[in-house]
Amino acid sequence: MKILITTDTYFPMVNGVITSVNNLYNELIRMGHKVKILTLSHNGNEEIYGDVYYLKSFGVGVYPDARIKFPLQNKLVSEVIRWNPDIIHSQTEFSMMMVSKYISNKLDIPHIHTYHTMYEDYLCYLLGGKLINKNTSAKIIKLLLNSLDSIIAPTEKAKKSLVSYGINKPIYVIPTGIDLSKFKQQVSIEEKQEIMNKLNLRNDDRIVAYIGRIGQEKNISEIISFMPNIMKTNKNLKLLVVGGGPYLDSLKNQVVNKKIEDRVIFTGMVNSNEVYKYYKIAEIFVTASTSETQGLTYLEALTSGCPVVCKYDPCIDGVIDEGKNGYTYNDELEFEKYLDRILKDDSLRGDMKKYAEIKSNEYSSEIFASKVLEKYISAINRSEEIGLDVGALINHKT
């Protein structure tokens, strides 16, 4: 099968959508399919690297790293059309969705889309939330997605949101898979010590970590606000904040105001190939985000054997088994209780580590790609059946 995947963002940038696209690409190639990725160039240049086609684009400034492509047609798009894919799978709702629609109409092939992002949680980036409100956002998403053949949602939470927007196309829930082998790698004593030394951490420090994008929607400020109290009873507790993003300076100011700058370490951006090491040196992964459609960082933590303490959100239903691989909290008292319980019970922490690794096997990129492939085949079969019905109707009329 020839499969075209489109996305507004791809390497060298790093985010959850890019990780999902890359894992899907690798698994489909491994299964023997021909796959190309059509994306926007991060530097504006038009380039081809293997199966990845980078289209000219320019930044628009309404959201960090946001870029657009105009016009829809150009030499690379024409080349993709000549390649004649069997199906298009778009991953973002902006420029590349428009390009995908253009190619789909031109070739009369199915167009499937994965809804990765809960945009109602990101409206603050559009002129402080004054440009588009939640109702307008829902109407835009409805207009875009109801013109497609089917939609993939990573969780029931995402599906329920789409249904509430008025999406009437088939919506399939397929949890995004991750490359388990990447996070099951072991970290040597020397590698761990190198990171500890670089971050001025002592061997007796108890490390909890947030790992991911540093954006306002991730609600990291809540975790920081909880830290002073729990640090009073856990003298060696350190919070590691791993990643970069537009809200980093605000968090650093919050830490100074809380007078815990010696207990919170900001690493900045970390090479994606090194991220697993930070999960490995942490005893607990913490997050207060409720903006996720699925939350790949939860899965990365579990695969790394790192128990999770996170704010409850429907996106992690079925992922966090209470008391087995982590806990979900609703308020500060619960957060402190669960962190304290895991840190002070070596046996519990060990059992959680083992169960977390076992649980993560349900979310392999191989299983993910197989389920997506089933939807490709169904969409192509439906398209062919509709084509036959239309053909029969035309023949009958003539």
N, C-alpha and C positions, 0 to 999 in steps of 0.2 A: 504494500500500500504506500502511496505517496502522501505524506502528511505535512501541511504547512502550519507552523506555529507562529503566531504574531504577538508581539509585546512592545509596549512603549519603552521598556527598560530592559537592559541585559548587561552582561559583563562589559567593562570592568566594574560597573556599579554592583552593589550587593544589597539585596533585600529579600523578603520572603517570596515575592513573585518570581524573582530571578532564580532563586534556589529551586522552586517548584518546576519552572520551565526547564532548567538544566537537568534535573532528575528525570523528568518525563522524556526529554530528548534522548538521554543516555540509555534509558530502558527500552524505548521504542527502537533505537538503533540496534541494541543487543538482540531484540526479537527479530531483526532482519528487515525492518521497514526502512523506507527512504524518508528522511526528515530534513526539512529546511526551516530555519528560524529567520523571520523577517522582523527587523527591529529598527529603532531610531539610533543614530550615531550620537554618542555622548559628547563628541567634539565638533559635530556639524559636518564632518567629512563623509562622503559616500565611499564605502569600502566593502570588500567581501573577504571573509576569513573562513575557509572551508564551507560548512553548511550555513554559516551565519551571514546574512545580508544586512548591512548597516545603511539606512537611508539618511539623506541629508535632513537636518532638523535644526531648530533654534530654540533657545530657552525662552520661556514665557514668564517666569518669575512668580507665578501665583502659588507655586508649591515647590519645595526644594527638589531639584533635579528634574522638574517638569519640563518637557520639550514637546514641540509639535512639528508635524510634517505638512507641507503644502507646496504644490498641489498634490492630489492623490496619485497621479500617473507620472512615471518617469522610466528611465532605462532599466533599472533594477526590477521595478514592479513588472515591466513587460517581460523581463527574463523569467521571473517567477511564473507568470502566466503561461509562457511557452513550456515551462517545466511540467505544467498541467497536473497540479495536485488533485487527489481524490476528495480531500476534505480540508477545511480550514478550522483551526482551533485558536481563537483569540484569547488573550489573557488580561487585557486592559481595555478601558472603556473610552479611550480618547482617540488620538490620531490613527493608531494602528487598527482600531475597530473599524474606522471609516475606510481604510485601505482594504481591510479584510472583506467588508461588504462589497466594495468595488470589484475585487477579484472573484468573490463568490458569485456575484451577478454575471460577471463576464464569462465565467466558466460553467455556470449553473450547477454548482456543487454545494453540499451542505456546509453550514457555518455554525459551529459549536462555540460556546464561550464559557470560561470559568470566571465566576464572580469572586474575586479575592478580597476586595476591600470594602469595608463598611464606611461609605463616604460620609454618612451623617456625623461620624466621629472626627472627620478631617476638615470640616467646613471652616474651622478657625483659621486655616491657612489662606482662605480666599477673602482678603480684605477684612480679617478679623471676624469672619462669619457674617459680614454685612452684604456680601455679594449674592450668595445663594443660601436659602434656609433649607430646613429638612424637607419640607413639603415640595419645594421646587426640585431638590435633589432627587426625591423619590419619583417625581414626574419624568425627569430626564432619564433616569435608569429604566423606568417602565417603557418609555418611547424607544430607547435603544434596544433593550433585550427582547421586546415583543416582536421585533423584526427578524429575529434569528430562528434557527431550527430547534435548538435546545440549549439548556444551561446546566453547568456543573457547579454545585455549591459544596464547599469543603465541609460544612456542618449543617445540622438541622437549624441552628440559629440563623445562619445565612439564608437558608431556604425559607424560613418563616418570614424573614424581612422582605425577601423578594415577593412572596405571596401577598404580603401586606401592601406592597407597592402596586399590585395589580398585574403581576407577570402571569400570563396565561399560557406560556410555552412549557414543555416538559422540563422539570427541574430534578436533577439527579444528585443525591448526596454522595460524594466520593472524597473521603479524607485525603488530603495531600500527603504523599509519602516522602520519606527522607532516606538518604543514603546511610543505612545503619552502620556499614563498615567504617565510615568516616568518623563516627562518634564512639565506636567501640574500640578504637585504637587505645593502646596503653600509653601512659606518660611515664617516662623513666624518672628516677629520683633526681638525676642531673637536670633534666628538663624542668621539672617542678621547681627545683632550687633556683634555677636561672630566673624563672618568672618571679618567684618570691623575692629574690634579691633586687630585681629590677623595680619592683613595686614597694620595696622597703617593708616587706612583710616578714614577721618572725615565724619560726616553725610551730610555736605554740598558739598562734592566732587562730581563731575560729572564723572561717570565712563563709559568708553568705553572699550570693552574687545575683545581680541583674545583668543579663546579657541580651543585647539587641539594640534597636534603633532608639536614639535619645530624642523622642518627640513628646510634645505636650500631651498627645492622645494616649501615650503609654502610662501616664499617671505615676511616674517614678517618684514624683514629689510626695505622694502619700507614703511610700515606703520610707523615704528619708524622714518624714515627720514622725514616723513610729520609732525610729532608731534610738533617740535619746533615752527613753524609758527602759527599753530592753537592754541597752548597753550598760545601764547602771547595775544590772544583776548578772551581766555577762561581760566581765572586765576585758577579756581578750577578743571580743567580737569585733569583726571588721566587715564593712559593706564594700563590695567590689562592684563598680558600675562600669561595664564593659561595652564600648561602642561609641559612636559619634552621632551627631544630629543637631538640629536647630535649637534644642532646648537645653543644651549642655551648660551654657553660661548661667542660665537661670537656676539650674540645680546646684551649681558650684556656689552661687550666692546664698542659696537656701542653707547649704551645709555650713557656710561661714556664720550665718545668722543663728543657726542652731548650736554653734560652737562645738561641732563634731568633725572639723576638717582633718583631725589626726586619726579619725576612725573610718572615714569614707575615702576610698581611692577611686579616682577616675582614670581609666586606662586610655581613653580616646579610641580611635579606630584601631581594630586588630585585623591582621591578615586572616581572610576566611579560612585558610588552611591551618591556622593556629587556634581557632576559636574553641575547638574541642578540649584543648588543654585547660582552658579557664573553667569549663564545666567540671573537669576532673579535679581541680584544686579546691573547688567550692564544696562545702558540706550540704548546702541547701541552695536551690534556685528560687528566687523570690520575684514576684511581679504583681502589680496592682492594676494591670491593663484590663479594660473591658471593651477595647476597640478591635479585638481580633475576630477574624472569621474562623480561624482555627487555632493559630498560635503555634508556629513551627518550633519556636524556642522551647516550649513545654516538651515537645517530643525529643528535641535535641538533648535537653537536660536528662530526660528519662533514659534515653539510649546510652548516655554517658554514665548512668548509674547515680545520678544526682537527684535526690528527692525534691519535690516541688511544694512550696507554700505560696498559693496564689489567691487573689481575690476571686470570689465565685463569679462565674460567667457561664452562660449556657454553652459557649463554644468548647468547654472542656468536659462536658457531660460524656461519660464513657472513657475519658482519658485519665482523669485522676480518680483512683479508687481510694476513698478516704481511709487513712491509717495504714495503707499498704504501700503506696508509692508517693504519698504526699497528703496535703490537706488543703481545703479551700476555706477561706475566712470571709467574714462579713463585716467585721469591725476590728478596731485596734486591739481589744482584749483577746480576741481569738487569734489574731496574728501573733501576739506575744506568747500566748499559751502554746501554740503549735511549734513556733521556733524553739522555744525553751524545751519542749518535750523531746524534739528530735536531737537537739544539741546535747542534752543531758542523759540520753539513753542510747548507749553504744550498740546494744543488741537490736533495738528498734531501728536505728539508723542503718545497721548492717542488713537487716531483713528488707528494709525499704529499698536499699541499693539493689539487692538481688531481684526483687519483684519489679522494680522500675525497668531494669534491663530486659526482663521477660516480657513485660507489657508492651514495650516499644516494638517488639517483633510484629505486632498487628499493623504497624504503620510503615512497612517497608516500601521503598520506591517501586519494587517489582510488582507488589500487589496493587499499588496505586495505578501503575501504567496498564496493567491487565484489565482493570475495571474501566479505565478511560477508553481503552481499545474496544471494549465491548460496545460502548456508546457510539464510537465512530462507525462501527459496522452496522449498528441499528439505524443510525442517521442516514447512511448511504443506502441501506436497503429500503428505508421509507421513501427516500428521494427517488429511487428507481421505480418503486411501486406507484408513486404519484405521477412520475413521467409516463409510465405505461398507461395509467388511467386517463391522463390528458391525451395521449396518443390515440387511445381507443375512442375517446370522445370526438376528436378531430376527424378520425376516419369515418365514424358513424355519421357526422354532420355532412361530410363530403360525399 
